């Protein structure tokens, strides 16, 4: 009986280094590829450009590969214990850094089953991450961008979304990465907020900026980013108009629209009951959701129902009743909104809703209850957290202080410490050089 060889890989971009490992592996026996799933990859870095099925299709047709199996974790041990290969092959670049812990565990597992780990010299000058960065520099297509949000929800414990209102803020969302506990942490997408869109144009947040104007601004973001965008659709307007909004957003590659169950002139929710705000009937809002779902073309575009019950002083039970009805009407997710600072209303809603509905995505916007951490939201079954206005709120005081400093000193020398250098600005924007 021919011996078995296990090789784990992401295989987002097949390059000579990966082909070499497969070729070397086939010298020892039948090659089994443990293909990392989107979920496994998403826990440590950005989702692969190709989804699992696309990557599987490529890998299983490579000469020397006998079988492709899913690897659901960066840790190789579960698959090694299940398939009990005679050999495991890996590039020798995992001896240091983040992967070292998985290397040690793999050696222990292979010793336990009587197998051998063979390390292949790393192919210099070839790096999958560099290839992906090159692909990203080309951009993306509306279809690929649109589909990404659902992939993220299915792959990550929580999807982080940050507000963007310009091409520059889009680049911040696109590029900001921190490394924590061996994982690369970044924002997964952008929130096109009606509040920040309006404010950046010097207009009130009362739906004074129409979708045509907002799409002009969104185009700036779309042209320099690749991550998915969730669009703040306010009330969605009249049902007949909402249908066209859905088609416009979908055509441009926006992943989702969130609409709130209120009627009349839009007032920002954080005013609560201090200004007149009228909630739509369950039937009326459900009809709007149905009309939007009927208007969309793809299965990937999402219509998310924003529930305003808690904002308007109603009970958690009222919010839950509406959530159930909106899901039945076709909503692809529910956003529960609250301006209460403790977050207790949100916690209670999430616990009750998740107890009866295990799959419909829950979206939260912790502007007032911002002490709650993402790990706590994950435990509550939350799928998406939106940081809804922070870049605009950060930019105004920074620019105001610089302007004030220049007036105070009659020159810009003292203000320069609070400004990016011209060199950094030039390097920030792709294609400037």
BELMO-V428461 format. One line per field, one symbol per residue. phi: phi as a letter, one per 40 degrees, with the letter a starting at -180 (. if undefined). burial: I if it has 16 or more other ideal C-beta (glycine too) atoms within 10 Angstrom, else O. A space follows every 10 residues. Layout:
phi=???
burial=???
//
This chain:
phi=.ccbbbbcac fcbcbdcccc ccccccccic cbcccccdcc cccbacdccc cdcccccccc ccdhccabbc bcacccddcc cccfccbbba cccccbgdcd cccccccccc cccgbbcbbc dcccgbadcc ccccccccha bdcccdcccc ccdcbbcabc bbcbbacccc ccccbcbbba fgbcbaccab bcccccdccc cgbccbgccc cccccccccd cccbbbccbb bccfcggcdc ccdccdcccc ccgccabbbc cbbgccbdcc cfccbcabcc cdcccccccc cccccccccc cbbbcccbdc ccgccccccc ccddccccch dcabbcbabc ccgcccdccc cccccbbcbc cbbbbccccc cccddccdcc gcbbbbccac cccccccccc cccccccccg abdcccccbc cdcccccccd gcc
burial=OOOIIIIIII IIIIOOIIOI IIOIIIOIII IIIIIIIIII IIOIIIIIII IIOOIIOIIO OIOIIOOIOO IOIIIIOOII OOOOIIIIII IOIIOOOOIO OIIOOIOOII OOOOIOIIOI OIIOOOOIOO OIOOOIOOOI OOOIIIIIII IIIOIIOIII IIIIIIIIII IIIIOOOOOO OOOOOIIIII IIIIIIIIII OOOOIOIOIO IOOIIOIIOI IIOIIIIIII IIIIIIIOIO OIIOIIOIII OIIIIIIIII IIIOOIIIIO OIOOOOIOII OIOOIIOIII IIIOIIOOOI IIIIIIIIII IIOOOIOIII OIIIIIIOII IIIIIIIIIO OOIOIIIIII OOIOOOIOOI IIIIIIIOIO OIOOOOIOOI IIIIIIIIIO IIOOIOOOOO OIOOIOOOOO OOOOIOOOOO OOOOOOOOOO OOO
//
